[in-house]
Amino acid sequence: MKRVRCPKCDSFIVFDETQYNDGQSLVFVCEHCKKEFGIRIGKSKLANRHEEKTLDEDAYAQDFGSIVVVENRFAYKQVIPLELGKNEFGRYIKGTNINKPIETRDPSIDTFHCTITVKRNKKGELQYILQDAPSDTGTFYMNEILRDVDRVNMEDGAIITIGATTLILRKAHE
């Protein structure tokens, strides 16, 4: 299954790409905003110029780790690479000013929900620190809700719940 994003409202339309041939043009009508738009099946010109990046958990974990967004009824599984410094998580909406958007339709995730700060301690080891944004529905770490002032050091495999979505920390391989 393939997903395309509506250029007007950013909603996803899902279709089975195996039913079509490379080079074939398709026209979609967004069920949310009624925008009509077209796509062409096959590799884009940009994909030919750049090497393709895959959503491989291990590849991301080699640098600073990653967050695995577990598939639920609102979204597909996503792997979001972490960077040194503040990683601001929230629901993706066009124009949102966060650096780690989650593509979801989960209305219980705020557009800026929580922060995971990646930094090195005095020994040079990576630390992962979770903090609520503050958000309307709260951020849960291992089933315990965080207060706005809480800062939690996380270990590999830590489970974070924001809204109805689960995030799993995958630490970097050092």
C-alpha positions in Angstrom: 0.0 0.0 0.0 1.2 3.5 -0.8 0.3 6.8 0.8 0.1 10.2 -1.0 -0.5 13.5 0.8 -3.1 15.9 -0.3 -1.3 19.2 -1.3 -4.1 21.3 0.2 -5.0 19.8 3.6 -2.1 17.4 4.1 -4.4 14.4 4.6 -3.2 11.0 3.4 -4.9 8.9 0.7 -4.0 5.2 0.6 -4.0 3.1 -2.5 -2.6 -0.1 -3.8 0.3 0.8 -6.2 0.7 -2.8 -7.4 -2.5 -2.3 -9.5 -0.8 0.3 -11.7 2.3 0.4 -14.1 5.3 2.7 -13.9 4.6 5.9 -15.7 0.9 5.7 -15.3 -0.9 8.9 -14.1 -3.5 8.8 -11.4 -6.0 11.4 -10.3 -7.3 11.6 -6.7 -10.0 13.6 -5.0 -9.3 14.2 -1.3 -12.2 13.1 0.9 -11.5 15.8 3.4 -11.2 19.0 1.4 -12.4 17.8 -2.1 -9.1 18.9 -3.7 -8.4 17.1 -7.0 -4.8 16.4 -7.8 -2.7 13.9 -9.8 0.4 11.8 -9.4 2.6 9.7 -11.7 3.4 6.1 -10.6 7.1 5.3 -10.6 10.4 6.7 -9.4 10.6 10.5 -9.1 13.4 12.5 -10.7 14.6 13.3 -7.2 14.8 9.7 -6.2 17.2 9.1 -9.1 19.5 11.9 -8.0 19.6 10.9 -4.3 20.2 7.5 -2.8 17.0 6.3 -1.2 16.7 6.4 2.6 14.9 3.6 4.3 13.1 3.5 7.6 15.6 1.1 9.0 15.7 1.2 12.8 19.3 0.0 13.0 20.6 2.6 10.5 19.2 5.5 12.6 20.3 4.0 15.9 24.0 4.2 14.8 24.1 8.0 15.2 22.0 9.3 18.1 19.3 6.7 18.4 15.7 6.8 17.2 12.1 6.8 18.3 9.8 4.1 16.9 6.2 5.3 16.6 4.1 2.1 17.0 1.4 1.7 14.5 -2.1 2.3 15.9 -5.5 3.0 14.4 -4.4 6.6 13.5 -1.0 6.1 11.8 1.5 3.8 10.2 4.7 2.7 11.9 7.3 5.4 11.7 11.0 5.6 12.7 12.1 9.0 13.6 15.9 9.6 14.0 17.1 11.6 17.0 19.6 14.4 16.9 22.0 15.8 19.5 20.1 18.6 21.4 16.3 19.1 21.7 14.0 16.8 19.7 10.5 18.3 19.8 7.7 15.8 19.1 4.1 16.5 18.2 1.4 16.0 15.6 2.3 17.1 12.1 0.2 20.0 10.8 1.3 22.2 7.9 3.2 25.1 9.4 4.0 23.4 12.7 7.4 24.6 14.0 8.7 21.4 15.6 11.7 19.3 14.4 10.3 15.8 14.9 6.7 15.7 13.6 4.6 12.5 13.9 2.4 11.9 10.9 -0.9 10.9 12.6 -4.5 11.7 12.8 -4.6 11.1 16.5 -6.4 14.2 17.8 -5.1 13.6 21.4 -1.5 14.4 20.4 -0.7 18.2 20.6 1.2 19.9 17.8 4.0 20.3 20.4 3.6 17.5 22.9 7.0 16.5 24.4 10.8 17.0 24.2 13.5 14.4 24.2 16.9 16.0 24.8 19.9 14.0 23.6 23.2 15.0 25.2 26.5 13.6 26.4 27.3 13.2 30.1 30.8 13.8 31.6 31.9 10.3 30.5 30.9 11.0 26.9 27.9 8.6 27.0 24.6 9.6 25.4 21.8 10.6 27.7 18.1 10.7 26.7 16.0 13.1 28.8 12.1 13.2 28.4 10.0 16.2 29.3 6.4 17.1 28.7 5.8 20.2 26.5 3.4 20.8 28.5 0.6 19.1 26.6 -3.2 18.9 27.1 -3.4 15.1 27.5 0.0 14.6 29.2 3.1 12.6 28.5 3.4 9.1 30.1 6.8 7.4 30.8 6.4 3.7 31.5 2.7 4.3 32.4 3.5 7.1 34.9 2.3 10.6 33.9 5.0 13.4 33.9 4.4 16.7 35.6 5.5 19.8 33.7 8.6 20.1 35.8 9.7 16.4 35.5 12.8 15.4 33.6 13.3 11.7 33.2 16.5 9.9 32.1 15.5 7.1 29.8 17.0 3.7 29.0 16.9 1.7 25.8 13.4 0.3 25.1 11.7 3.0 27.2 8.0 3.3 26.4 6.5 6.8 26.1 2.8 7.3 25.5 1.5 10.6 24.0 -2.2 10.7 23.3 -3.2 7.2 22.0 0.2 6.7 20.4 3.2 4.7 21.8 6.8 5.7 21.2 9.7 3.4 21.9 13.3 4.7 22.4 16.1 2.9 20.5 19.4 4.1 21.9 22.4 4.6 19.6 24.9 1.7 19.3 28.0 3.1 20.9 
